[in-house]
Amino acid sequence: MQPSLETSLQPYFLYFEVILKEATIMVNSMSFLLLLSLLAFAPLCLCNLNPQFYDNSCPQAQQIAKSILTSYFVIQPGYAAQILRLHFHDCFVMGCDGSLLLDSSESIVSEKESDPNRDSARGFIVIDAIKLAIERACPSTVSCADILTIAARDSVVLTGGPSWEVPLGRRDSRDASISGSNNNIPAPNSIFPTLQTKFEQQGLNLTDLVTLSGAHTLGVARCTNFRQRLYNQSGNGQPDPTLDQNYAAFLRVTCPRTTLGDQNPFFLDYATPLKFDNSYFKNLMENKGLLNSDQILFTMNQESAELVRLYAERNDLFFEQFSKSMIKMGNISPLTNSSGEIRQNCRRVNA
C-alpha cells in the first residue's frame, strides 16, 4: 500500500504548522460572529473569476500559499521556474483546471506522461504541500487549479518580477488529456506559424505569445530540446545560422552530437538565470536564444521582433504586459460550476 499524501509530507508539517498559525492569526483578526455573518451572505457559486473569491470562505489561503512557496524557494530557487511552467502546461490543456496535477489511475492517463512533461515537469511536491496546509485551514474550499495559479504569480514575485491580482474561483477537472498535452503545448523546435497557431487556439494573440515567452527568463532546458540547432537545424547536417557562433561553441561542450548528453540542463537565460527580468529579450537580440521557439520570435516575424526590441529596452513595459497576459492565460476555459470539483488531494479526483 502506498503511503498517503499526508504521511509522505509529514517532515514538513511542524514547519508549515507554525507558518499556518501565524498566517491565520494575521488574517482572522475579525470576530468569529462577524465572519459567520459574512459567510451567511456569500454566494454558493460565482460564475466569473474574482480576486476576492475566497475573502470570506478562506481569507488566509493566499498567505498560506506564499509562505510555503517561499520556504521551498529558499531551499531550491529552481522551484519558481518549475511552478510557472506547470501553470502554462496546465492552462494549454483543457484550460486552467488542474488536470496536469492528476496522477494516473484506473480511469485516468496522467498528462505528466506526455512528451512535453515526461522527465521534465517538476514542482508537484510544492503544490501538494500548499494544498495540504490550505485543506487543514479550510477543508474542501480552495481548488488545486487556483492554488497553482496563485503559486505561479508568487513564483514570479519571488524572483524579482511583477505582481498582480489573481482572479480566483476555478474548480478542478475530474479528468486529464494526455493527447491534449501532446498536441497543444508548443514544442521547443516549433516554427513560427505553429507557435502562433497554438497560442491563437487558446485565445492568446501575438503580444501574449511574445510576452509570455519571456517566462523563459527563468528555468532550464535539456540538451535534447535544442541539439538540432547545434548540429542539424534543417536536416542538412548544418547548425542553425541564426545562433551566435560563440554561444553555440559553448553549448556544444556539454551538449554533444550523441544522445549521451540528452538530459544535461542548460539555463534558458544564461545572463540572469534566477532573476525574472528582460534579459531574455536582450539574449534574443544577440542571437543567443537557447530554444528555436525562442529565437524565432526575433528572426521570423517583424511584429514579434519589434516587441522583442521594445521589451529589451523597457523592462517596465514587459512587466506590465506580462501581468496582463498571465491574467488572460489564467482565464482560459476555467471550470466554475458543477462540471468541476474541489479536490481534497491534487493528485487524484475525490472519491
C-alpha angles and dihedrals in degrees: 000000000000116000116256121256090251092053093048091052096042093114089063096049100086093049095045093044090062090050091046094052092049092048092047093051092050096049101036097061090127118091121265092244092052090051091052091050091052092049091050091064096039113117117246092228134018110201093195125059113254132182088223095052095117098034091110104025099043112359093169095055098101093044091052092048093050094047094052094042089051092053091054092044091056089056096041119010089191089077089079093065091042094054092045090052092049090056092052093048092046096051094048091060116064090329131283096322106125092252091136090062094062119104121219116274139163090288102028134064104202122237085223087079095058122110095255092050108030112108091356112058107094141157098073092127090062092055089046091054094048091048093049093052094046091048090055090052099038112013118213093354112100119055125227089234090059092045091054091048093049092047091051091055092047091049089059092047094048091056095050101270132126128288129222140175108267114221106229140192102091120148126213126260120243091210143040134216118217089175090054090050092051093047107033104045112084114245119233090244095050120142117232099260091051092048092050093046094052090052093046089053087062093048093257121134133210093275090054091048094055095039097048091045084065086077083083087080080091132049140026139271128210124245091247089063096062107017092110089064090060100046116007114014099157102022093264098101092255129119124246106282090209092062116095107253096223091048090048091052090052092051094049091062092074100016103065127186090253125075092250091097098044095121098040108125126227129186113254088215108037093185103058105001097169098041127082104227143115098275088105089070092046088054091054091053088054091049090247100122107136100212126051088231088059101045095047089065086074102031107038108043130041096209094049090045089056090053090050089053092047094050092044088057099037117043089175092059091048091052092047095051094040090060091051094046092048090054089048092050090046088058094061107128099319119189107237103159143048092303087080137042142210103254117218089204118031092215097061141028119254118272 
